[in-house]
């Protein structure tokens, strides 16, 4: 699979199947602190639009091919934001996480965000490795659900 280019845009309704695939994936379930509980696609669409959410997609000859992943910014305060990111299950392990991080950091700069905090579980080694290689430093906090 070879793509000539990648691009990024805010989510659109046509991306619902991507998000449904992601939220049904067992690895995603293990690596996210919460998965939306949605009744139908309209409910999911409402949930997805609550925060700044984007998709990164592959392109060839200027035409959009398919969504490879996405990211969102939340807890935005002043020039700081927390983010989450996800790669579609069929594209994991192929290096697309680096592409998503590049788009994520470019978008953050465009939005005036100067500090990014990743929301990643400590056992999500794949994501942690990508973030480390892209220059993120590790901070640790502990939590307990009551």
C-alpha positions in Angstrom: 0.0 0.0 0.0 1.7 3.2 -1.1 0.3 6.7 -0.7 1.7 9.8 -2.2 0.3 12.2 0.4 -1.6 12.7 3.7 -3.9 15.5 4.8 -6.0 16.5 7.8 -9.4 18.0 8.3 -12.1 18.3 10.9 -14.4 15.3 11.2 -17.4 15.0 8.9 -20.4 12.7 9.0 -18.8 10.5 6.4 -16.1 9.6 9.0 -18.6 7.8 11.3 -17.7 4.3 10.0 -14.1 5.0 10.9 -15.0 6.0 14.5 -17.3 3.0 14.8 -14.5 0.6 13.6 -12.1 2.2 16.1 -14.6 2.1 19.1 -15.4 -1.6 18.4 -11.8 -2.6 18.3 -10.5 -4.6 21.4 -7.1 -2.9 21.3 -8.7 0.5 21.3 -10.9 -0.5 24.2 -7.8 -1.5 26.2 -6.0 1.7 25.4 -8.7 4.4 25.9 -9.8 5.6 29.3 -13.4 5.9 28.1 -15.4 4.8 25.1 -18.6 6.7 24.2 -21.8 4.8 24.9 -23.9 5.6 21.8 -27.3 4.3 20.8 -27.0 5.1 17.1 -24.9 7.0 14.6 -26.7 10.3 15.5 -25.8 9.9 19.1 -22.2 9.1 18.2 -22.0 12.1 15.9 -23.2 14.3 18.8 -20.5 12.9 21.0 -17.7 13.3 18.4 -18.6 17.0 17.9 -18.2 17.9 21.6 -14.5 18.6 21.2 -12.0 19.6 18.5 -11.7 16.3 16.6 -9.8 15.7 13.4 -9.0 12.9 11.0 -5.9 12.3 9.0 -6.4 10.6 5.7 -4.3 9.3 2.9 -4.5 11.0 -0.5 -3.4 10.1 -3.9 -3.2 12.5 -6.9 -5.0 15.1 -4.7 -8.0 12.8 -4.0 -8.9 11.6 -0.5 -8.5 7.8 -0.2 -9.2 6.7 3.4 -9.0 7.7 7.0 -5.9 6.3 8.7 -6.4 7.8 12.1 -7.6 10.7 14.1 -6.9 12.9 17.1 -8.7 15.3 19.4 -7.8 18.2 21.7 -9.6 18.6 25.0 -9.0 20.2 28.4 -7.9 23.3 26.4 -6.8 26.1 28.7 -4.8 29.1 27.6 -2.0 27.7 25.4 -2.2 24.1 26.7 -4.2 21.1 25.6 -4.5 17.4 26.3 -4.9 15.2 23.2 -5.8 11.7 22.4 -5.0 9.9 19.1 -6.0 6.7 17.4 -4.9 4.8 14.3 -7.5 2.7 12.5 -6.9 -1.0 13.4 -5.9 -2.0 9.9 -3.2 0.6 9.8 -1.5 -0.1 13.1 2.1 -1.0 13.2 2.8 0.5 9.8 4.3 3.8 11.0 1.2 6.0 10.4 1.3 7.1 14.1 4.2 9.4 13.1 2.1 10.9 10.3 -0.8 11.5 12.8 1.6 13.1 15.4 3.0 15.4 12.7 -0.5 16.6 11.7 -1.5 16.9 15.4 1.4 19.1 16.3 0.9 21.3 13.2 -2.7 21.7 14.0 -1.9 22.6 17.6 0.5 25.3 16.5 -2.2 26.7 14.2 -4.6 26.8 17.1 -2.1 28.7 19.3 -1.4 25.7 21.6 2.1 25.7 22.9 2.1 22.7 25.3 0.6 19.3 24.4 -0.1 16.6 26.9 -0.8 13.1 25.7 -3.5 11.0 27.4 -1.9 7.5 27.1 -1.9 4.5 29.4 1.5 3.4 30.6 1.1 -0.1 29.0 0.3 1.3 25.5 3.9 0.8 24.4 3.2 1.4 20.7 1.9 4.9 21.3 4.5 5.7 23.9 7.3 4.8 21.6 5.9 7.0 18.8 5.5 9.9 21.2 9.0 9.5 22.6 10.5 9.4 19.1 8.6 12.6 18.2 10.2 14.4 21.2 7.6 14.1 23.9 9.0 13.6 27.4 7.4 11.3 29.9 5.5 12.6 33.0 3.7 10.1 35.3 0.6 10.3 37.3 -1.4 7.6 39.0 -5.2 7.2 39.1 -7.7 5.0 40.7 -11.3 4.6 39.7 -13.6 4.5 42.7 
